[in-house]
Amino acid sequence: MHDQAAQLRERLQRSDKSRPTRLVTVTSGKGGVGKSNFSLNFALGLMERGQKVIVFDVDLGLANLDVLMGISPRKHLLHLLEPGQSVWDIIERGPNGLEFIAGGSGFTQILQFDDGKLDQFFRQLEALQGYADTIFLDTGAGISKESLRFMLASDEVILVTTPEPTAITDAYAVIKMIHSQNPLAKIRLVINRATSQREGKHTADKLAMVAKRFLDMEISTLGFVPDDTHVSKAVKQQRPFLLTYPHSQASKGIRELVDSYMGSTSNSADSESGGIRSFLTKLKHFIR
């Protein structure tokens, strides 16, 4: 573990601190729509394209990214408060070298820190600035105060839903909650388990239309992931489907999403980011 931390520090020294690190919250209106599975495989897809990615598991109740990878994390965020521990000591390695940080229930305690301890904690996280192109925050499903804070502090929100009516209704509830706090928030839809491209487009268009009509809010669509039995097979094996079944329809869908994402963030307007410091400043504001 110490060797890994030393290697990470060495890589940090070669990173560009002037490069903004983009913070993206991945969320869903209800559980069971495949949000964490999307986060994991989407991050791996970006890595295939040469992107540097870190995934934070900030599901306060049922953190399960480690389960999807078949890994038992040795460190989590609260270890940052132990003497001699740095952010480099708590970064775990998953399949294909994917770097992730386990948070889980530890975030509940972190959000209750006094200002002094919170500042100390945030200073450690600021070290990641310029180290990664994107940091994904995989939140819990549904609307909670904690999840909303991450959404509002992030550069953008990726909202995962399925074509099921209950999932669509709950996804719209998330959109309304975000809009009530920040009407200018950037939200992009991912329709998971679409039986066809037509169904995926119809679901996304319906959500976007309702948001525009009743909230006057523009919601864009990142894309769709086809319904695919290979996904559940990979989950049972505790392996990402992108790696286990690289030629499956779901893997093809993820790679198309990656292409769409990288194409949009290459535009200056879409790639604007305040970086980690801006994210932490906004997060602290919402905590207090």
Secondary structure, DSSP 8 states (H G I E B T S, - for coil): -HHHHHHHHHHHHTS-TTS--EEEEEEESSTTS-HHHHHHHHHHHHHHTT--EEEEEE-SS---HHHHHT---S--GGGGGSTT--HHHH-EE-GGG-EEEE-TTHHHHHTT--HHHHHHHHHHHHTTTTT-SEEEEEE-SS--HHHHHHHHHSSEEEEEE-SSHHHHHHHHHHHHHHHHH-TT--EEEEEEEESSHHHHHHHHHHHHHHHHHHH----EEEEEEE--HHHHHHHHHTS-HHHHSTTSHHHHHHHHHHHHHHHHHTSTTTS---HHHHHHHHHHHHH-
